[in-house]
Amino acid sequence: MMKMRKSIKIRVMCLVMAGTMLAGSLVFAAVNGSPYETLKNAIFDALFYDNVTIAGHMTLTVNGEVEHIDRTHIVIGETGRLEHFFDRDGQPTGRFSYNSDNIRITSNIFTDVDDAQWYSAWVSDSTFTNSHMGLMPFWERGSAAFRFMELFIDLVVGDLRNNMTMSTNGGIRSVTGTITHSQLPQLVLIGLDVIIEGSQGSNDPLQTITLNRLHGNADIDADGNLLHLSGRADITIVHASGDVNVYEFEFKMNFTDIGTSNPQSPIPGAEELLARFVGGPWLYFTRNADGSINTDSITTRWPGR
């Protein structure tokens, strides 16, 4: 029973996070000259950055206790990306995922009995291409599909655009906005009802989902580039059993080196060393003390066997 309740709790948290991101996107992606249009255009443009470095984190707190933390540091270039991974406390683990030009490298896939860290790599015979932060791989900025999405968001948000304010300091425009449950668009409210209905088959179905407060902030430079985006939502969920849980979701994202970012391989000399394996199988290897590939360790056999 405890295991089932735990799985339900995790599912609810995922739904809450998804719902919060939806509500936040609808409110803060929908707002042109006006705060709404300034922010909307900046966010949409950011989805198509070819070169950018993104650092941020997301935190989910349940009843005052941190339940989940996800930290991000990604360097995106026109032909690929480099992503670093962090532990629960926000400390770098040394793990990374590198995908650029024609090489893919994944770190720390296996630790052997001698505590040696193994890495994997694959070399393609064609260059990988970047998909604008990976968020819009199938749409173009001026496509009919993208325009439909933009108009749909405008329709849903409606008068909420009037809840936003904008100030300027040193050429940076700061856009902020706050809403409560009573101000949510009808479509979002119906979406919450769908979540509640979908929980009725569980042991402890949801009774109500209430958005206590959603606050967002964004900084945009004089060229319209999105520099910072953050949001915080407080949501109360009441179960049929009477259990009450308060979820707090917070995210922050900073965008730097816009137009100039270029991911570099974190393993010295990897491109040159692996070039002879183009089109071959996945490779596995360890690293020397200086971080370079231990050539004697290169194998096509999974090191865990």
N, C-alpha and C positions, 0 to 999 in steps of 0.2 A: 504493500500500500504506500509506504514511504517513497519507494522508487517511482510509483505512478504519479504521486503528487509532485515529485521532483521534476519529472518529465513535463507535467502540465505547467509547472512554474516556469521552466525554461521556454516552453512554447509560448506562454503568455508574454514573457519578456521579449522574445523575438517579435511577436506581434506588436507589442508596444513600441519597440524600437522602429519597426517598419512604419507603424502608424505615425509616430512622431516625425520621422524623416519625410513622410508624405505630407503631413500638415505643414512642416517647416518649408518644404519645397514649394508647396502651393502658395504659401504666404510670401516667402522671401524670394521666390523665383519669378513672381508675377508682377512685380512693381516696376516713361522715356521723358529729358528735362525734369520730370517729377522724380521723387525718391523711388517710386515703384519702377518706372521705366529705366532709370539709371542702374538700379540693382539688377533688374531682369536682364538687361543687355550685358552687364558685366559677368553675370553668372553664365549666361549662354555662351559668351565669348570664351570664358575659362574652360568650358567643356571641350573646346577645340584647340587649346594651347598645344603647339607642337614641341615647344621647349619650355620647361618649367620645373622648379623644385618645390615639392609639396611636403610640408611638415605639419602634423596635427595629431590629435588624439580624440577618442570617444570614451566616455565613462558612463556606466550604468550603475546606479545606486538603488538598492531596494531597502526600504525602511531604515535608511541611514547607513547601511553597510554596502561597501563597494562589491558589486557582483561581477562586473566585467570591465576590463580596460583594454582598449585596442589603440596602439600608437603606430603612426605611419611616418615614414620618411622616404619619399620617392623622387628620383631624378629622372625626368622624362626628356628624351631627345627625339629627333625626327625618325630615327631608325630603331628605337628601343628604350629600355628603362633599366634602372637599378633601384631595388627596394631593400631597405634595411629593416630588420626585425628587432623587437624589444621584448623584455620580460614584463611581468605584471606590475613591477615597480617603476617601469619606464626606463630601465637600464638597458643599454645595447647588449645584445647577446652575441654579436659577431656573425650572426646568420644573415644571409642575404640571398636575393634572387636577381640574377643578371641576365638580361635578354637584349642583345644589341648587335647590329650588323648581322652576322650569320652564326653567332655563338650564343648558346644558352648554358648558364652555369647555375647550379643550385648548391647551396652550402649545407654542411652538417647533416647529410642524409643518414649517416650511420657513425656510431662510435664503437670501435673494436675493443677487444680485451686489453689492448695496450693503451687505451684512451686516445688513440689516433682518430682524428676527425676526417671522415671521408666526404668527398664532394663528387658531384656528377656533372657531366658536360655533354652537349651534343652540338655538332657542327653541321650546319645545313649547307647545301650547294646554292642557296639563294638568300638574299638579304631579307631579314625580317623587317616589317614595316610597323610603324606606330599608329595607333588608332585614337589619337586625341585623348590622352589620359585613359583610354580604354572604356570611356563612358558612352561614346557615340560611334561605335564601329560601323554601323550600317547607314547612318543618316548623314546628309550634307547640310551645312548651315542654312542654305536657301531652298532645301528640298520641300516638296509638298507635305511630306510626313512631319518634318520639323515645324513647318508653319502651322500645321493642324494642331500639334502639341502646344505651341505657343498660344494660339487662339483659345484652345480649350482651357488652358491655365488662366488666361485673362477672364474667361467666362466664369470659372469656378470661384476665383478670388473676389471678383466684383468689388464691392465697397471696402473690402479689407485694405485696399491700397491706400485708403485715407488714414489708416492707423500708423503709417510710416512717416518718419521725419528725417531730414537730412541737414547736416551742418558741414562746413568747410573750414579746414585749418591747415595752413601750409600747403595748399594745393591738393590735400587729401580730403575726399568727400566721405563722411561717415553716415551710413544709413542705419537706423534702428527702428524696431517695431515690437509691439507687445500685444498679445491677444489672450482672451480667456475662453472658456468653454462656450459661453453664450454667443460669442462672436464667430465661432467656427462656421465655415460654409456648409450648406445643406448636404453636399456630396460627402464631405468628411464625416458629418454626423451619421449619415446612412452607412458609411464604411465602418464606423464603430459599432453600429447595430449589427452589421454582418458578423463582426468578430464575436460579439456577445452571443448571437444565435449559433455560431459555429462551435461554441464551447458547451452547448447544452447537453451533449452526449458524454461529457466528462464527469468524474466523480464529484467535482465541486465547481459547477458552472459559474461563469461570470454573471454578475447582476447589473453592475454599472461600470462605465469607464468615464472618468471626468478629467478633462484638461484643466488643471488649476491655473496654469500660467505657461505661456510660450513666449520667450523673448529671444530676439535675434539681432545681430550686429554685423555690419560689413564695412570695410574700408576699400575705397576705390581711388586710384590715382587720376591725374589730369587727362591721361590718355584712355581712360576707361578700363584699365586693367584691375581685376580683382586682386587685392593684396591680402585681405583677411576676411574670413567668414566664420561666425560662431553662433551657437544657439544653445538654449537651455529650456527644457520642458519638465514640468512637474505634473505627474498624472496619478490620480487615485483610482484604484481598482477594488471594487467590493464584490466578494463572492457570495453565492447563495447561502453558504454556511455561516456568513457573518464576518469572515476573515476580511480584513482591510489591509491593503498593501499600497505604499506610496513609492512610486518609481520616479527617479530623477535621471534624466538623460541629458548629457552635455557633450558638445563637440566643438572643436576649434581647428581651423585649417589656415595655414599661412602659405602664401604663394610668393616665391622669390625667383630671381634670375630668369624672369619671363623673357623668352626670345633668345636666351643665351645658354641655357642649361644643356649639358651634353654628358650623358652617363659614361663613366670610365670604368673599365674592368677593375675590380678590387683585387685581382690576382695578377701580379706583375708578369708580363710576358706570355699571358695565356693565349692571346690571339695568335702570336707567332708559333708557339709550341704546338697548339692544337690544329693549325692550318692543314697539316698533312692527313688529318682524319675526316676531311670533308665528305659528307654523305655516308659516313660509316655508322656503326652502332653507338649507343650511349657509352660514354667513357666514365671511369671512376678513378679517383686519385686522392692522395694526401698532399699536404704542403710542407715545404721546408720551413726552417725557423724564420727566414726572411719573407715568408708569405708566398714564395713562388711554388710552382708545381714540382713535386718530387717525381721526376721522370721515371724512376725505377718502380714507382707504385702504380703507374698507369695500367689499367686493365679494363677489359670489356665484361668481366664477370662481376656480378653483384657481390660486394664485399661482405654482406651479411651471411653468406653461405659458407 
